[in-house]
């Protein structure tokens, strides 16, 4: 374990390669599982991935 927030890791991975649909789906799934649906919607509607 790195001690880092897994959501940040998935978010950064997708942000750095936003053409990879699989990364986007992984990130969205993890946001929804973490009860962060609003953040999920904001990220994917606007393209803003701020932490």
C-alpha positions, 0 to 999 in steps of 0.5 A: 500500500502506498498510503495514498487515497485510492480515489486520487490514484484512479482520478489521476490515472484517468486524468492523465489518459482521459482517452482510455474509457476503461480508466474512466469507468473504473474511476466512475465506479469507485466514485459511486461506490464511495458515495460521491455521485455528485463529484462523479457527475461533475467530473464527467459532465464538465471534464474538471477533475480537481481534487 
